[in-house]
Amino acid sequence: MAEKAFIFDMDGVIYDSEPIHAKAKKQVLAECGISISDERLATFVGRSSRDFYGTMVEENPQCQLSWQELAQRKHALYKRLLAEDDSVQVMPGIKELLEHIRAVGYPIGLGSSSIMEMIELVLNRFDLKDYFSVLVSGNDLPKSKPDPLIFLTNLHCC
C-alpha cells in the first residue's frame, strides 16, 4: 500500500502570486514590443516559463530575445516585486493547515511550475520551507503542468 501524503501547488494555493506574475510578465513583454491582454495571460496561469515565453517568442518574431532571456528578465523583476511588495501574503489559513497536516504525521510535498529558486524564495519569505519534505519544480522535468508528472516525481528532498 502506498504511503499517504499531501502535495500542494504553490502559486495560488500557498500564496496569491498571480498579480505579481502578471505585472512582471506584462512589463517584460512590453519591453520587447509585445502586448498581451489579461484574458490571454490568464490562459497561461500555472504553466511553465518555457511554455509561456516560448509561445510569445514564436508568435512575435519582432522580439529579438529568446524565451530564456525573457524568462530571466521576468524572474529578476518578479523577485524584486516579491521582496518589495508587503501586500503579498500567504493564503488565509495555509500555515494552520500545514501545521495540522504535519502534526498528524503526513508528509507534505510541493509541486510547482516555478523554477526551484522561486520556490525556495517564496517558502523562505513566508517561513514555510520546514513544512515540506519534497519540492518538485516542473522546470526540471520534460513536461510541466498540466502534465501530472510534477505530482508523481520526487526530485528534490529538503
Backbone hydrogen bonds, N-H to C=O, Kabsch-Sander energy under -0.5 kcal/mol:
donor,donor_aa,acceptor,acceptor_aa,energy
6,F,107,P,-2.4
8,F,109,G,-2.8
12,G,15,Y,-3.2
13,V,10,M,-1.6
14,I,10,M,-2.6
15,Y,10,M,-1.4
16,D,89,Q,-1.0
17,S,15,Y,-1.4
20,I,17,S,-0.5
21,H,17,S,-2.6
22,A,18,E,-3.1
23,K,19,P,-2.0
24,A,20,I,-2.6
25,K,21,H,-3.0
26,K,22,A,-2.7
27,Q,23,K,-2.0
28,V,24,A,-2.4
29,L,25,K,-2.6
30,A,26,K,-2.4
31,E,27,Q,-1.7
32,C,28,V,-0.6
32,C,29,L,-1.2
33,G,30,A,-1.8
34,I,29,L,-2.7
41,L,37,S,-2.6
42,A,38,D,-2.1
43,T,39,E,-0.7
43,T,40,R,-1.0
44,F,41,L,-1.8
45,V,42,A,-1.2
47,R,44,F,-2.2
52,F,48,S,-2.4
53,Y,49,S,-2.8
54,G,49,S,-0.6
54,G,50,R,-1.5
55,T,51,D,-1.8
56,M,52,F,-2.3
57,V,53,Y,-2.7
58,E,54,G,-2.1
59,E,55,T,-2.4
60,N,56,M,-1.1
63,C,60,N,-2.0
64,Q,62,Q,-0.5
70,L,66,S,-2.2
71,A,67,W,-2.5
72,Q,68,Q,-2.4
73,R,69,E,-2.2
74,K,70,L,-2.6
75,H,71,A,-2.8
76,A,72,Q,-2.2
77,L,73,R,-2.3
78,Y,74,K,-3.2
79,K,75,H,-2.5
80,R,76,A,-1.8
81,L,77,L,-2.6
82,L,78,Y,-3.1
83,A,79,K,-2.2
84,E,80,R,-1.9
85,D,81,L,-2.3
86,D,84,E,-0.9
88,V,85,D,-1.4
89,Q,87,S,-0.6
91,M,14,I,-2.6
94,I,91,M,-2.0
97,L,93,G,-2.3
98,L,94,I,-2.8
99,E,95,K,-2.4
100,H,96,E,-2.3
101,I,97,L,-2.6
102,R,98,L,-2.4
103,A,99,E,-2.5
104,V,100,H,-1.8
105,G,102,R,-1.3
106,Y,101,I,-1.8
109,G,6,F,-3.1
110,L,134,V,-2.0
111,G,8,F,-2.8
112,S,136,V,-2.6
118,M,115,I,-0.7
119,I,115,I,-2.2
120,E,116,M,-2.8
121,L,117,E,-2.1
122,V,118,M,-2.7
123,L,119,I,-2.6
124,N,120,E,-2.5
125,R,121,L,-2.5
126,F,122,V,-2.1
127,D,124,N,-1.0
128,L,123,L,-3.4
129,K,123,L,-0.8
131,Y,128,L,-1.9
132,F,129,K,-1.5
133,S,108,I,-3.0
134,V,108,I,-1.0
135,L,156,H,-2.7
136,V,110,L,-2.7
138,G,112,S,-3.2
138,G,136,V,-0.5
139,N,114,S,-0.6
140,D,137,S,-1.8
141,L,138,G,-1.4
147,D,144,S,-2.1
150,I,147,D,-0.8
151,F,148,P,-1.9
152,L,149,L,-1.7
155,L,153,T,-0.5
156,H,135,L,-1.0
157,C,155,L,-0.5
158,C,133,S,-1.3
